[in-house]
Each structure stands twice: as C-alpha cells, then as structure tokens.
Amino acid sequence: MITKTPSSKPGYMLITFELPSAIWAEKVSLVGEFNDWSRTSHLLRQSRDDSAWRIILELPAGHEYQFRYLVNDSDWHNDWHADKYVPNPYGGDNSVVAT
C-alpha cells in the first residue's frame, strides 16, 4: 500500500510504502529509480503494533518513480496499490508511484 502526504519541505511529498504482515520475510528492500535500483539502501522495518513492513521516503513532487519490493533477497513483489504499472525488461511489470 502507498500513502502520500505533503512534506514540510516545499516541493516534496512523504511517501509511505507498506507491505502487509502476511508477507513472511526476514528482510524487505524497496528498490527503484529513486535509489538507483539499490537492493540494500532502503530496508523496510516491521512495525511493532501491526507487524506491517514500512518505509517512508521524502521524494520531489511532480515525478513518477518505478519500483518493486525485494523480499529475502530473492522474491520480487509489486505494490498492488501502485498508481500504475509499466513493463520491465525481465518480462514482468514494475510498480509506479506518482508524487
């Protein structure tokens, strides 16, 4: 799930990326254009109150970013609440968030 709220920084949005607690994982990474597709720079943390996996990024407003979730360094997941999806070169789709 994706939640968007205005940032206190003009021209930016706070984007919350979330996977439900039903996803069994040791590790979840947010991988996308905003981090040059790094598998290690944006790790989601599991919440103590509802066990969902979350990360909040502050991104420039007015842009679109392709991304995917990487679970346990091997399983790719899309966000089914993304703004849209685009084909990737590996025969699947990438999620897209618009800020």
Secondary structure per residue as TSV (DSSP state, phi and psi in degrees):
chain	resnum	aa	ss	phi	psi
A	1	M	-	360.0	148.5
A	2	I	E	-122.7	131.9
A	3	T	E	-123.2	135.9
A	4	K	E	-120.9	132.6
A	5	T	E	-139.4	147.1
A	6	P	E	-62.9	142.2
A	7	S	-	-85.3	159.6
A	8	S	S	-73.3	-13.9
A	9	K	S	-87.5	117.9
A	10	P	T	-56.4	136.9
A	11	G	T	83.1	11.5
A	12	Y	E	-130.0	157.5
A	13	M	E	-125.8	146.6
A	14	L	E	-94.4	119.9
A	15	I	E	-113.0	120.5
A	16	T	E	-98.5	120.5
A	17	F	E	-101.5	131.8
A	18	E	E	-142.4	137.2
A	19	L	E	-115.8	143.9
A	20	P	-	-69.9	161.1
A	21	S	T	-65.9	-15.7
A	22	A	T	-66.9	-17.4
A	23	I	S	-76.3	111.9
A	24	W	-	-79.2	125.5
A	25	A	-	-157.7	152.1
A	26	E	S	-92.8	-28.8
A	27	K	-	-153.4	137.1
A	28	V	E	-132.4	128.4
A	29	S	E	-115.1	143.6
A	30	L	E	-97.8	118.0
A	31	V	E	-121.9	126.3
A	32	G	E	-171.4	-172.4
A	33	E	G	-62.8	-31.2
A	34	F	G	-70.0	-15.7
A	35	N	G	-127.1	23.7
A	36	D	T	57.2	35.6
A	37	W	T	59.8	32.7
A	38	S	-	-72.4	133.0
A	39	R	S	-84.9	-5.2
A	40	T	S	-125.1	-12.3
A	41	S	S	-80.6	-24.5
A	42	H	-	-128.7	87.9
A	43	L	B	-90.5	132.7
A	44	L	-	-77.4	150.0
A	45	R	E	-113.6	146.5
A	46	Q	E	-88.3	125.6
A	47	S	-	-69.3	143.1
A	48	R	T	-76.6	-28.3
A	49	D	T	-81.9	-38.7
A	50	D	T	-127.9	2.3
A	51	S	-	66.8	7.9
A	52	A	-	-71.7	153.3
A	53	W	E	-92.2	128.6
A	54	R	E	-143.2	153.8
A	55	I	E	-151.8	145.6
A	56	I	E	-117.0	127.4
A	57	L	E	-116.6	144.8
A	58	E	E	-101.4	111.5
A	59	L	E	-120.7	149.2
A	60	P	E	-59.0	137.4
A	61	A	T	-73.8	155.1
A	62	G	T	83.0	20.0
A	63	H	-	-126.8	163.9
A	64	E	E	-119.0	139.5
A	65	Y	E	-130.2	129.9
A	66	Q	E	-83.5	145.4
A	67	F	E	-161.1	167.6
A	68	R	E	-151.6	163.3
A	69	Y	E	-100.0	137.1
A	70	L	E	-112.9	114.6
A	71	V	E	-102.6	126.2
A	72	N	T	55.3	33.0
A	73	D	T	61.2	13.3
A	74	S	T	-142.5	-26.6
A	75	D	E	-109.3	122.1
A	76	W	E	-91.6	135.7
A	77	H	E	-129.8	144.5
A	78	N	-	-95.8	164.7
A	79	D	-	-96.9	114.8
A	80	W	T	-75.8	1.9
A	81	H	T	-110.9	17.3
A	82	A	-	-65.4	160.3
A	83	D	S	-69.0	-30.9
A	84	K	E	-169.0	179.2
A	85	Y	E	-133.1	145.4
A	86	V	E	-132.1	145.0
A	87	P	E	-62.4	144.1
A	88	N	-	-110.9	168.1
A	89	P	T	-71.7	0.0
A	90	Y	T	-104.5	11.9
A	91	G	S	89.4	5.6
A	92	G	S	-119.5	-159.2
A	93	D	E	-124.5	152.1
A	94	N	E	-105.6	146.4
A	95	S	E	-76.4	153.8
A	96	V	E	-131.2	133.8
A	97	V	E	-115.1	132.7
A	98	A	E	-103.0	130.7
A	99	T	-	-98.2	360.0
